[in-house]
Amino acid sequence: MSHRWESRLIATLAVLVAGATGCSGSNGKSYGLEMPSDGGLDACSATAGMPDEGNLPSKETRASLEAGQKTFRFDTFGDEAFWGDTLKLHRAIEGEAHGGVGPGVSPKTALSVGLKVDVDAIPGEVARDLKAGLVNLEDPATTLALLQLNAVVGVTGFFNDDKTLKSVGIQCALCHSTVDDSFAPGIGKRLDGWANRDLNVGAIIGLAPDLSAVATLLQIDEATVRKVLASWGPGKFDAELILDGKGMRPDGKPAATLIPPAFGLVGVNLHTWTGWGSVPHWNAFVANLEMMGKGTFFDPRLDDASKFPVAARARLGHVQNDPDLVTPKLPDLHLYQLSLASPPPPAGSFDAEAAERGDELFEGKARCARCHVEPLFTEPGWNLHSAADIGIDDFQAMRSPDGKYRTAPLRGLHTHMKGGFFHDGRFATLLDVVNHYDQFFMLGLTDAEKNDVVEYLKSL
């Protein structure tokens, strides 16, 4: 039922991605390939079931996808002015021995806070030395060398002529890419669109020597800023902190939410856990307000001082920069993100027979498909629900303009099992989610039926 729909869409996306960005295998890995000089598709796209030549994407479309991938992976939108010049994060990375402050950030430390290394950016000789244990992973100098190679996923180092670190910026890929660990844990080929649930964003920001700009924006002291950042933990980020200043929930728990995947968004209307807007809206929002890029952003909803006191005071809904380093990149970025299909589950990762029974329950007794409508696995249209509709508190929902929660798409759940489920990870396992809805909606599912639904979810 749900799987019959996939073939045509996946085939089309595979051609788009293969022609512009590389070949995608069944495991969802993407291997960057140069486009032939004549603009034709690489031979890897000649796969059974692909559209014929008359339906292949145009040269312009492939060029747009290639540009979008470059933006997603490498564009800082000028945000190094904030992360480097203002927060001085680069000085903490290089350490006192290299002209910065403190002990510096070694590769071991970087990997421990969830940063990833792109093995394709590492020269063969260096890779061999890494395998042989000849590279010092305790030395910040090695981190600086990796930054010079542009090998740290989602982070760009800007260097002076004498090779000292001048500044540092971040990209979309920092939170929304990981690697396949094919070389070593944390080192491998890029997996664009996958949520990095190892990434400890708060700990990374907390390394910055100067957080006075953040403290001034929030009208609190730096010590409190650092306390809030330290509370987030791996795989979480609080995008609303700079809007409403709420560092903690009323129950004292962190207000941060899980980093969501950025794949499988074709046909999905509202984006983020609470449905702030479309994918292009959120791209502009994040590039300008969260990454602190130099662009243009307009959202008058942020003028509501009762809901967004920080944003209203700082006029964050009315951002303008000249030159605009964000807006010209948004169309290509959007197209590339839509090309990121949800990766299928690994072979043997679920019970196929149980999943087939779970599919029937999903549409029937378990009533999941009332909201998670196949094949989108969210509602077509305005896919929002009140907290009362789903049996949870409304804290996070009320931090958004509509005060509701989005029906999250379900494909590719196997890529982000870490950290739990729902926006804040409150349910540790899929079975916990099923148990919640079974109790809330009084479904009367048996233990065996619950297990079948879980296996079906794992199969998506």
MITI-956554 format. One line per 5 residues: their letters; for each residue x, y, z of C-alpha. Coordinates in nm, 4 decimals. Example, Ala and Ser with C-alpha at 12.3 -4.5 7.8 and 13.67 -1.06 7.14 Angstrom:
2
AS> 1.2300,-0.4500,0.7800; 1.3670,-0.1060,0.7140
END
This chain:
460
MSHRW> 0.0000,0.0000,0.0000; 0.2350,0.2764,0.1164; 0.5268,0.1310,-0.0751; 0.3562,0.1108,-0.4150; 0.3689,0.4894,-0.4487
ESRLI> 0.7418,0.5199,-0.3958; 0.8775,0.3822,-0.7221; 0.7936,0.6720,-0.9532; 0.8918,0.9509,-0.7114; 1.2128,0.7811,-0.5984
ATLAV> 1.3027,0.7086,-0.9612; 1.2568,1.0730,-1.0560; 1.4519,1.2003,-0.7551; 1.7266,0.9476,-0.8195; 1.7737,1.0873,-1.1685
LVAGA> 1.7791,1.4432,-1.0359; 2.0297,1.3659,-0.7634; 2.2446,1.1361,-0.9752; 2.2637,1.3868,-1.2558; 2.3576,1.6797,-1.0376
TGCSG> 2.4986,1.5544,-0.7121; 2.6007,1.1911,-0.7340; 2.4571,0.8401,-0.7149; 2.2269,0.7427,-0.4300; 2.2334,0.3789,-0.3267
SNGKS> 1.9740,0.1830,-0.1361; 2.1390,0.2863,0.1892; 2.0759,0.6552,0.1188; 2.4441,0.7424,0.0817; 2.5303,1.0139,-0.1677
YGLEM> 2.8561,1.0171,-0.3562; 2.9491,1.3505,-0.5108; 3.0310,1.3286,-0.8813; 3.1360,1.5948,-1.1266; 2.8848,1.6640,-1.3992
PSDGG> 3.0184,1.5770,-1.7452; 3.1385,1.8804,-1.9377; 2.8574,1.8426,-2.1887; 2.6030,1.8701,-1.9094; 2.4869,1.5112,-1.9612
LDACS> 2.4009,1.2732,-1.6816; 2.6669,1.0481,-1.5396; 2.6422,0.6806,-1.6296; 2.5352,0.6025,-1.2719; 2.1892,0.7401,-1.3500
ATAGM> 2.1210,0.4748,-1.6131; 1.9225,0.2578,-1.3766; 1.6329,0.0263,-1.4496; 1.3033,0.2027,-1.3950; 1.4436,0.5496,-1.4556
PDEGN> 1.2532,0.7899,-1.6838; 1.3589,0.7878,-2.0493; 1.5852,1.0592,-2.1904; 1.2927,1.2756,-2.2913; 1.1956,1.3096,-1.9244
LPSKE> 1.5395,1.3776,-1.7816; 1.5855,1.7059,-1.5926; 1.7192,1.9979,-1.7942; 2.0752,2.1172,-1.7768; 1.9533,2.4207,-1.5859
TRASL> 1.7721,2.2029,-1.3286; 2.0802,1.9915,-1.2748; 2.2926,2.3021,-1.2380; 2.0446,2.4335,-0.9797; 2.0635,2.1081,-0.7839
EAGQK> 2.4411,2.1207,-0.7907; 2.4355,2.4811,-0.6680; 2.1860,2.3871,-0.3972; 2.4066,2.1062,-0.2731; 2.7017,2.3453,-0.2593
TFRFD> 2.4944,2.5923,-0.0582; 2.3683,2.3228,0.1793; 2.7166,2.1860,0.2413; 2.9470,2.4850,0.2226; 2.7739,2.8265,0.2322
TFGDE> 2.8046,3.0274,0.5515; 2.5906,3.3166,0.4223; 2.8508,3.5443,0.5803; 2.7757,3.4155,0.9313; 3.1478,3.4044,1.0176
AFWGD> 3.1004,3.7693,1.1166; 2.8967,3.6398,1.4115; 3.0579,3.3068,1.5038; 3.4105,3.4319,1.4543; 3.4246,3.8101,1.4796
TLKLH> 3.1592,3.8438,1.7534; 3.1657,3.5208,1.9562; 3.5326,3.4516,1.8763; 3.4617,3.0804,1.8539; 3.7649,3.0329,1.6287
RAIEG> 3.9940,3.1381,1.9135; 3.8615,2.8559,2.1316; 3.9111,2.6110,1.8436; 4.2746,2.7000,1.7782; 4.3739,2.7232,2.1452
EAHGG> 4.6414,2.9247,2.3174; 4.9265,2.7323,2.1534; 4.8088,2.8546,1.8128; 4.7200,3.2124,1.9005; 4.3764,3.1530,2.0521
VGPGV> 4.2571,3.0888,2.4047; 4.2314,2.7848,2.6268; 4.3361,2.4307,2.5425; 4.1933,2.4339,2.1899; 3.9656,2.1785,2.0259
SPKTA> 4.1306,1.8519,1.9276; 3.9745,1.6104,1.6785; 3.8950,1.3831,1.9722; 3.7043,1.6658,2.1409; 3.5343,1.7669,1.8161
LSVGL> 3.4122,1.4120,1.7555; 3.2954,1.3839,2.1155; 3.0578,1.6777,2.0679; 2.9187,1.5254,1.7495; 3.1092,1.7062,1.4769
KVDVD> 3.1662,1.4868,1.1713; 3.4505,1.4527,0.9213; 3.3994,1.4092,0.5466; 3.6387,1.1324,0.4427; 3.6164,1.2379,0.0773
AIPGE> 3.7846,1.5676,0.1682; 4.0855,1.3938,0.3236; 4.3822,1.3234,0.0925; 4.4692,0.9576,0.0508; 4.8033,0.9859,0.2291
VARDL> 4.6426,1.1520,0.5308; 4.3686,0.8902,0.5352; 4.6282,0.6136,0.5392; 4.8082,0.7820,0.8291; 4.4776,0.8101,1.0149
KAGLV> 4.4131,0.4390,0.9685; 4.7629,0.3607,1.0881; 4.7217,0.5735,1.4017; 4.9944,0.8143,1.2912; 4.7783,1.1286,1.3202
NLEDP> 4.7588,1.2908,1.6624; 4.3874,1.3211,1.7396; 4.4637,1.4935,2.0705; 4.6235,1.7979,1.9040; 4.4179,2.1064,1.8059
ATTLA> 4.6662,2.1539,1.5204; 4.5090,1.8482,1.3561; 4.1660,2.0111,1.3815; 4.3051,2.3218,1.2113; 4.4464,2.1024,0.9344
LLQLN> 4.1064,1.9379,0.8855; 3.9433,2.2805,0.8636; 4.1976,2.3825,0.5998; 4.0926,2.0740,0.4021; 3.7251,2.1769,0.4425
AVVGV> 3.6704,1.8315,0.5916; 3.4673,1.9213,0.9013; 3.1017,1.8807,0.8057; 2.9064,2.2036,0.8465; 3.2001,2.4171,0.9605
TGFFN> 3.4263,2.6427,0.7536; 3.7516,2.7867,0.8769; 3.8789,3.1157,0.7353; 4.2570,3.1445,0.7472; 4.5105,3.4224,0.7325
DDKTL> 4.8011,3.4105,0.4868; 5.0208,3.2662,0.7610; 4.7662,2.9825,0.8046; 4.6464,3.1020,1.1434; 4.2699,3.0793,1.1925
KSVGI> 4.1014,3.4157,1.1268; 3.7360,3.3217,1.1715; 3.4858,3.0367,1.1500; 3.1377,2.9968,1.0026; 2.8696,2.7281,0.9902
QCALC> 2.6417,2.5773,0.7236; 2.3072,2.3969,0.6979; 2.4989,2.0686,0.6998; 2.6168,2.1223,1.0573; 2.2847,2.0047,1.2011
HSTVD> 2.1238,1.8379,0.8999; 2.4004,1.6085,0.7765; 2.5979,1.3290,0.9275; 2.8358,1.0633,0.7892; 2.8114,0.6897,0.7393
DSFAP> 3.1049,0.6058,0.9741; 3.2568,0.4008,0.6899; 3.6104,0.5089,0.7806; 3.5792,0.5343,1.1590; 3.3162,0.6531,1.4077
GIGKR> 3.2347,1.0113,1.3072; 3.4401,0.9890,0.9876; 3.2870,0.8785,0.6589; 3.0872,0.9804,0.3539; 2.8287,1.2547,0.3870
LDGWA> 2.4629,1.1745,0.4472; 2.2857,1.4973,0.3578; 1.9496,1.5598,0.5179; 2.0077,1.3212,0.8093; 1.9607,1.4776,1.1514
NRDLN> 2.2866,1.4829,1.3461; 2.1600,1.3476,1.6760; 2.5172,1.3301,1.8091; 2.5728,1.7036,1.7694; 2.5900,1.8917,2.0972
VGAII> 2.5129,2.2389,1.9656; 2.4938,2.3935,2.3111; 2.8353,2.2611,2.4110; 2.9888,2.3902,2.0873; 2.8420,2.7393,2.1260
GLAPD> 2.9421,2.7298,2.4919; 3.3088,2.7048,2.3877; 3.2951,3.0616,2.2554; 3.5019,3.2998,2.4701; 3.2590,3.5889,2.4289
LSAVA> 2.8828,3.5322,2.4569; 2.8096,3.8913,2.5523; 2.6154,3.9518,2.2283; 2.3782,3.6666,2.3122; 2.3467,3.7811,2.6730
TLLQI> 2.2683,4.1356,2.5586; 2.0032,4.0113,2.3155; 1.8346,3.8012,2.5855; 1.8959,4.0622,2.8587; 2.0547,3.8089,3.0930
DEATV> 2.4113,3.7471,3.2086; 2.6629,3.5265,3.0279; 2.6646,3.2701,3.3067; 2.2929,3.2093,3.2540; 2.3440,3.1814,2.8777
RKVLA> 2.6089,2.9151,2.9332; 2.3846,2.7286,3.1772; 2.1026,2.7170,2.9224; 2.3359,2.6034,2.6436; 2.4776,2.3290,2.8631
SWGPG> 2.1270,2.1966,2.9300; 2.0513,2.1114,2.5655; 2.2571,1.7963,2.5260; 2.3278,1.5948,2.2082; 2.0924,1.6208,1.9134
KFDAE> 1.8954,1.9199,2.0414; 1.8686,2.2904,1.9655; 1.6368,2.5686,2.0771; 1.5477,2.7864,1.7778; 1.2935,2.9847,1.9797
LILDG> 1.5328,3.0948,2.2553; 1.6296,3.4111,2.0657; 1.2604,3.4841,2.0064; 1.0949,3.4408,2.3463; 1.3919,3.4072,2.5836
KGMRP> 1.2536,3.0910,2.7456; 1.5575,2.8825,2.8333; 1.3681,2.6222,3.0346; 1.0244,2.4649,3.0423; 0.7923,2.5405,3.3369
DGKPA> 0.8799,2.1982,3.4798; 1.2494,2.2885,3.4826; 1.3462,2.0690,3.1884; 1.5418,2.2115,2.8920; 1.3326,2.3905,2.6298
ATLIP> 1.5445,2.2605,2.3405; 1.3938,2.0260,2.0812; 1.5367,1.7453,1.8707; 1.7104,1.8278,1.5427; 1.4744,1.6994,1.2686
PAFGL> 1.5803,1.5409,0.9392; 1.5807,1.7560,0.6243; 1.4933,1.4788,0.3805; 1.1579,1.3475,0.2570; 0.9971,1.6919,0.2380
VGVNL> 0.8396,1.6593,-0.1081; 0.4680,1.7286,-0.0739; 0.4975,1.8283,0.2929; 0.3481,2.1689,0.3641; 0.4516,2.3040,0.7028
HTWTG> 0.8036,2.2591,0.8351; 0.9472,2.2187,1.1884; 0.7866,2.0524,1.4899; 0.5362,2.3350,1.5286; 0.4720,2.4280,1.1664
WGSVP> 0.6316,2.7704,1.1453; 0.6010,2.7772,0.7691; 0.7178,2.6176,0.4452; 1.0662,2.4841,0.3797; 1.1776,2.8102,0.2081
HWNAF> 1.0440,3.0130,0.5016; 1.2419,2.8059,0.7500; 1.5540,2.8176,0.5340; 1.5388,3.1957,0.5361; 1.4559,3.1992,0.9080
VANLE> 1.7490,2.9776,1.0015; 2.0023,3.1324,0.7646; 1.9321,3.4819,0.8955; 1.8274,3.4387,1.2601; 1.9901,3.1165,1.3808
MMGKG> 2.3044,3.0919,1.1678; 2.3275,3.4735,1.1771; 2.3898,3.5031,0.8035; 2.3771,3.8312,0.6160; 2.0483,3.8315,0.4263
TFFDP> 1.6883,3.9488,0.4198; 1.4085,3.8048,0.6311; 1.0520,3.9225,0.6827; 0.8013,3.7724,0.9253; 0.5761,4.0283,1.0991
RLDDA> 0.4437,3.7569,1.3295; 0.7628,3.8139,1.5275; 0.6382,4.1626,1.6140; 0.4034,4.0066,1.8717; 0.5787,4.1247,2.1887
SKFPV> 0.3564,3.9145,2.4148; 0.4654,3.5912,2.2479; 0.8071,3.6876,2.1106; 0.9415,3.9620,2.3372; 1.3060,3.9199,2.2347
AARAR> 1.2322,3.9046,1.8617; 0.9964,4.2027,1.8790; 1.2471,4.4122,2.0715; 1.5285,4.3291,1.8270; 1.2997,4.3483,1.5212
LGHVQ> 1.4082,4.0036,1.4083; 1.1131,3.9852,1.1717; 1.2569,4.2726,0.9683; 1.6136,4.1777,0.8764; 1.7879,4.3520,0.5885
NDPDL> 2.1507,4.3339,0.4817; 2.3275,4.4804,0.1815; 2.4647,4.2836,0.0129; 2.2117,4.0055,0.0690; 2.4130,3.6823,0.0949
VTPKL> 2.1125,3.4575,0.1647; 1.8127,3.5242,-0.0610; 1.9826,3.4503,-0.3967; 2.0749,3.1034,-0.2651; 1.7273,3.0024,-0.1439
PDLHL> 1.5763,2.8688,-0.4708; 1.8637,2.6284,-0.5404; 1.8793,2.5267,-0.1750; 1.5072,2.4493,-0.1754; 1.5323,2.2347,-0.4884
YQLSL> 1.8252,2.0406,-0.3460; 1.6450,1.9738,-0.0200; 1.3407,1.8447,-0.2066; 1.5708,1.6070,-0.3951; 1.6725,1.4397,-0.0686
ASPPP> 1.4494,1.1333,-0.0582; 1.3930,0.9494,0.2687; 1.6473,0.6650,0.2854; 1.4952,0.3169,0.2988; 1.5604,0.1075,0.6098
PAGSF> 1.8625,-0.1257,0.6104; 1.7972,-0.4828,0.5080; 1.7027,-0.6994,0.8035; 1.6256,-0.4050,1.0307; 1.2569,-0.4955,1.0692
DAEAA> 1.0268,-0.7975,1.0590; 0.8640,-0.7857,0.7143; 0.5689,-1.0069,0.8037; 0.4957,-0.8091,1.1178; 0.5314,-0.4857,0.9211
ERGDE> 0.2700,-0.6040,0.6706; 0.0256,-0.6677,0.9528; 0.1238,-0.3328,1.1033; 0.0420,-0.1597,0.7761; -0.3172,-0.2818,0.8024
LFEGK> -0.3364,-0.1729,1.1657; -0.1865,0.1660,1.0775; -0.4769,0.2346,0.8444; -0.7362,0.0569,1.0533; -0.7588,-0.0177,1.4226
ARCAR> -0.4605,0.1952,1.5273; -0.6057,0.4955,1.3386; -0.2583,0.6339,1.2598; -0.3456,0.7152,0.8984; -0.6118,0.9636,1.0054
CHVEP> -0.3266,1.2114,1.0476; -0.0262,1.0359,0.8922; -0.1881,1.0094,0.5500; -0.0052,0.7811,0.3090; 0.2081,0.8353,0.1084
LFTEP> 0.3093,1.1674,0.2700; 0.2645,1.0347,0.6254; 0.1387,1.3789,0.7243; -0.1819,1.5584,0.6259; -0.2091,1.7201,0.2852
GWNLH> -0.2820,2.0837,0.3626; -0.2579,2.2598,0.6990; -0.0985,1.9787,0.8975; -0.1291,2.1157,1.2505; -0.2982,1.9882,1.5674
SAADI> -0.3522,2.1278,1.9139; -0.1759,1.9729,2.2106; -0.5141,1.8498,2.3318; -0.5598,1.6611,2.0045; -0.2535,1.4471,2.0720
GIDDF> -0.2560,1.4261,2.4496; 0.0531,1.6236,2.5460; 0.1339,1.9655,2.6996; 0.1341,2.2764,2.4830; 0.4592,2.4428,2.5987
QAMRS> 0.6478,2.4068,2.2717; 0.3401,2.4619,2.0566; 0.2699,2.7946,2.2259; 0.6175,2.9147,2.1311; 0.5062,2.9159,1.7653
PDGKY> 0.2717,3.1538,1.5799; -0.0165,2.9054,1.5515; 0.0226,2.7415,1.8917; -0.0002,2.3900,1.7512; 0.2094,2.0846,1.6650
RTAPL> 0.2789,1.9623,1.3140; 0.2034,1.6055,1.2113; 0.5593,1.4876,1.1507; 0.6330,1.2758,0.8406; 0.7371,0.9227,0.9335
RGLHT> 0.9666,0.8000,0.6587; 1.3288,0.7286,0.7471; 1.2729,0.6921,1.1205; 1.5651,0.4499,1.1329; 1.8032,0.7422,1.0686
HMKGG> 1.7120,0.9289,1.3851; 1.6342,0.6779,1.6576; 1.8751,0.8502,1.8969; 1.7277,1.0976,2.1396; 1.3740,0.9649,2.1460
FFHDG> 1.0555,1.0669,1.9656; 0.8210,1.3642,1.9496; 0.9672,1.7127,1.9392; 1.1527,1.6859,2.2691; 1.2322,1.3148,2.2788
RFATL> 0.9847,1.2516,2.5591; 0.9151,0.9002,2.4295; 1.2306,0.6886,2.4344; 1.1101,0.4234,2.1875; 0.8553,0.3771,1.9121
LDVVN> 0.6712,0.1363,2.1388; 0.6385,0.4178,2.3934; 0.4765,0.6320,2.1225; 0.2335,0.3554,2.0293; 0.1506,0.2971,2.3977
HYDQF> 0.0803,0.6676,2.4413; -0.1685,0.6801,2.1562; -0.3215,0.3467,2.2520; -0.4002,0.4861,2.5964; -0.4977,0.8371,2.4835
FMLGL> -0.7332,0.7239,2.2092; -0.8407,0.4072,2.3935; -0.7586,0.1931,2.0904; -0.7447,-0.1386,2.2712; -0.4388,-0.2663,2.0852
TDAEK> -0.2934,-0.5959,2.2023; 0.0783,-0.6261,2.2744; 0.1234,-0.8191,1.9505; -0.0595,-0.5512,1.7525; 0.1517,-0.2784,1.9069
NDVVE> 0.4648,-0.4670,1.8051; 0.3329,-0.5008,1.4487; 0.2714,-0.1252,1.4282; 0.6268,-0.0615,1.5508; 0.7688,-0.2951,1.2856
YLKSL> 0.5694,-0.1120,1.0208; 0.7051,0.2234,1.1376; 1.0571,0.0806,1.1176; 0.9890,-0.0299,0.7600; 0.9085,0.3204,0.6305
END
